[in-house]
Amino acid sequence: MEEYDRIAYKKAKCKVREIKGFYYNLLCYCIVIPTLIYVNLTWSPHFHWFWFSTVGWGTGLIFHGMGAFGYIPFLGRDWEERKLKELMDKDNTNYKTE
């Protein structure tokens, strides 16, 4: 049981790091994008180039959040667990045949 707890702790710690990274990314987005909008509208209001960074970074932020919180619609909720089990079973099979 202790081994299971250690593995669960490592997995939870990794998940917390992913979520922390997402929140840091979100905070930076909320600071940098308004700054870019201000700079753009102040010095070159005739061309709104801030949209490129807003949409590009925003798209990356969405995917980062989906990954951090485990929402990947095309893989399903238990995909990671199934894949881990599949790889572990395959590894055990290869180990037994050698």
DRENDO-1510 file (C-alpha; in Angstrom, 1 decimal, always signed):
<recs>
REC; n; res; u; v; w
REC; 1; MET; +0.0; +0.0; +0.0 .
REC; 2; GLU; +2.9; +2.4; +0.7 .
REC; 3; GLU; +4.1; +2.1; -2.9 .
REC; 4; TYR; +0.6; +3.0; -4.2 .
REC; 5; ASP; +0.6; +6.1; -1.9 .
REC; 6; ARG; +4.0; +7.1; -3.1 .
REC; 7; ILE; +2.9; +6.8; -6.8 .
REC; 8; ALA; -0.3; +8.7; -6.1 .
REC; 9; TYR; +1.6; +11.5; -4.3 .
REC; 10; LYS; +4.0; +11.8; -7.3 .
REC; 11; LYS; +1.1; +11.9; -9.7 .
REC; 12; ALA; -0.8; +14.5; -7.6 .
REC; 13; LYS; +2.4; +16.6; -7.3 .
REC; 14; CYS; +2.9; +16.6; -11.0 .
REC; 15; LYS; -0.8; +17.6; -11.6 .
REC; 16; VAL; -0.4; +20.5; -9.1 .
REC; 17; ARG; +2.7; +21.7; -11.0 .
REC; 18; GLU; +0.7; +21.6; -14.3 .
REC; 19; ILE; -2.1; +23.6; -12.8 .
REC; 20; LYS; +0.3; +26.1; -11.2 .
REC; 21; GLY; +2.0; +26.5; -14.6 .
REC; 22; PHE; -1.4; +27.2; -16.2 .
REC; 23; TYR; -2.3; +29.9; -13.6 .
REC; 24; TYR; +1.1; +31.5; -14.0 .
REC; 25; ASN; +0.5; +31.6; -17.8 .
REC; 26; LEU; -3.0; +33.0; -17.2 .
REC; 27; LEU; -1.6; +35.7; -14.9 .
REC; 28; CYS; +1.0; +36.7; -17.5 .
REC; 29; TYR; -1.6; +36.8; -20.2 .
REC; 30; CYS; -3.8; +39.1; -18.1 .
REC; 31; ILE; -0.9; +41.5; -17.6 .
REC; 32; VAL; +0.8; +41.4; -20.9 .
REC; 33; ILE; -2.2; +41.6; -23.3 .
REC; 34; PRO; -3.7; +44.8; -21.8 .
REC; 35; THR; -0.2; +46.3; -21.9 .
REC; 36; LEU; +0.1; +45.4; -25.6 .
REC; 37; ILE; -3.3; +46.8; -26.3 .
REC; 38; TYR; -2.4; +50.1; -24.6 .
REC; 39; VAL; +0.9; +50.3; -26.5 .
REC; 40; ASN; -0.8; +49.5; -29.8 .
REC; 41; LEU; -3.6; +52.0; -29.5 .
REC; 42; THR; -1.3; +54.7; -28.2 .
REC; 43; TRP; +1.5; +54.5; -30.8 .
REC; 44; SER; +0.0; +52.9; -33.8 .
REC; 45; PRO; -3.8; +53.1; -33.6 .
REC; 46; HIS; -4.3; +52.8; -37.4 .
REC; 47; PHE; -3.3; +49.0; -37.3 .
REC; 48; HIS; -4.5; +46.8; -34.5 .
REC; 49; TRP; -1.7; +44.3; -34.4 .
REC; 50; PHE; -2.5; +43.3; -30.8 .
REC; 51; TRP; -5.0; +40.9; -32.1 .
REC; 52; PHE; -2.3; +38.5; -33.3 .
REC; 53; SER; -0.8; +38.1; -29.9 .
REC; 54; THR; -4.2; +38.0; -28.2 .
REC; 55; VAL; -5.5; +35.2; -30.4 .
REC; 56; GLY; -2.3; +33.3; -30.6 .
REC; 57; TRP; -1.5; +33.3; -26.9 .
REC; 58; GLY; -5.1; +32.9; -26.0 .
REC; 59; THR; -5.3; +29.7; -28.1 .
REC; 60; GLY; -2.2; +28.3; -26.5 .
REC; 61; LEU; -3.7; +29.3; -23.1 .
REC; 62; ILE; -6.9; +27.3; -23.8 .
REC; 63; PHE; -4.9; +24.2; -24.8 .
REC; 64; HIS; -2.7; +24.6; -21.7 .
REC; 65; GLY; -5.8; +24.8; -19.5 .
REC; 66; MET; -7.3; +21.8; -21.1 .
REC; 67; GLY; -4.2; +19.8; -20.5 .
REC; 68; ALA; -3.7; +21.0; -17.0 .
REC; 69; PHE; -7.2; +20.2; -15.9 .
REC; 70; GLY; -7.5; +17.0; -17.9 .
REC; 71; TYR; -10.1; +18.0; -20.4 .
REC; 72; ILE; -9.2; +16.5; -23.7 .
REC; 73; PRO; -12.4; +15.7; -25.5 .
REC; 74; PHE; -11.1; +13.5; -28.2 .
REC; 75; LEU; -9.2; +11.2; -25.9 .
REC; 76; GLY; -11.8; +10.8; -23.1 .
REC; 77; ARG; -11.4; +11.1; -19.4 .
REC; 78; ASP; -9.8; +7.8; -18.6 .
REC; 79; TRP; -7.5; +7.7; -21.7 .
REC; 80; GLU; -4.3; +8.3; -19.6 .
REC; 81; GLU; -5.1; +5.4; -17.2 .
REC; 82; ARG; -6.0; +3.0; -20.1 .
REC; 83; LYS; -2.8; +3.9; -21.9 .
REC; 84; LEU; -0.7; +3.5; -18.8 .
REC; 85; LYS; -2.2; +0.0; -18.1 .
REC; 86; GLU; -1.7; -1.0; -21.8 .
REC; 87; LEU; +2.0; +0.0; -21.7 .
REC; 88; MET; +2.6; -1.6; -18.4 .
REC; 89; ASP; +0.9; -4.9; -19.6 .
REC; 90; LYS; +3.0; -4.8; -22.8 .
REC; 91; ASP; +6.1; -4.2; -20.8 .
REC; 92; ASN; +5.3; -7.1; -18.4 .
REC; 93; THR; +4.6; -9.4; -21.4 .
REC; 94; ASN; +8.0; -8.4; -23.0 .
REC; 95; TYR; +9.7; -9.0; -19.7 .
REC; 96; LYS; +8.3; -12.5; -19.3 .
REC; 97; THR; +9.2; -13.6; -22.8 .
REC; 98; GLU; +12.8; -12.5; -22.5 .
</recs>
